[in-house]
Amino acid sequence: MSDTVIVKNVTKKFKLHRKASEKLLDIILPNGYGEDFYALQNITFTAKKGDVIGLVGVNGSGKSTLSNIISGIIPPTHGEVTTKGQISLIAIKSGLNNQLTGRENIELKLLMLGFNKKEIKELEPEIIDFADIGKFIDQPVKKYSSGMKSRLGFSISVTVDPDILIIDEALSVGDQAFADKSKEKMFSFRDSGKTIFFVSHAISQVKQFCTKVMWLEYGEIRAFDKTEIVVPEYKKFLKEYRAMSREERKEFRERAMEKQSRPLETVK
């Protein structure tokens, strides 16, 4: 199988600001201003055609940051990302203009992806039918529920038939009927050999759908292997984590934040 996503030594550093004036200083000063925070450090892996990779980890581990870097929404601070083929990112509220209607968002998104007016006219009914949000398709997106935004975003992304699909918690909202329809579509994508990244806290879905799992722990890869190898270890960790007292969890997070405040030794 051919490589479709190659991530090499990717690090993403942000600046933490306590107030708006510090954001301005961050822009003005040559070296920026604020406390360093490393959301990702030295991330290296390769995804192949047909891989369905589940991204798991507790909140703040860097799953969405990695998704945004792979999709090209944000650049890495250091490192390289190479992708082969068209990419679609599906995330709640991602890529939708709240002031435009659902129909206008479809047209804008497809124009940005390089489709011409004739192609958009042909794809639009299929997208609207899959989203199944009724008369809301001609209402401003700002009036949508999270579920409707997710449905519309998912429908646009899967209808354009991407080579690489990134799903970031977008199936955690909405009704069961749409979730079943979306799952069926994802399985068809998997069976056709597309590369899929699936960010979710629903371990049962990850276990059912994914061929591999990447466990991120506060910006680093703790494990990356076949689903049947990683999921049991991750479930064991979750059991231990949930059994922690409030004070123990606080100490766990503080140790992680301390680690993420400074760079690791660069991988050569």
Secondary structure, DSSP 8 states (H G I E B T S, - for coil): --EEEEEEEEEEEEEE-SSHHHHHHHHHSTT--SEEEEEEEEEEEEEETT-EEEEE-STTSSHHHHHHHHHTSS--SEEEEEE-S-EEEEETTTT--TTSBHHHHHHHHHHHTT--HHHHHHHHHHHHHHH--GGGGGSBGGG--HHHHHHHHHHHHHHT--SEEEEESTTSSS-HHHHHHHHHHHHHHHHTT-EEEEE-S-HHHHHHH-SEEEEEETTEEEEEEEHHHHHHHHHHHHHHHHTS-HHHHHHHHHHHHHHTTS------
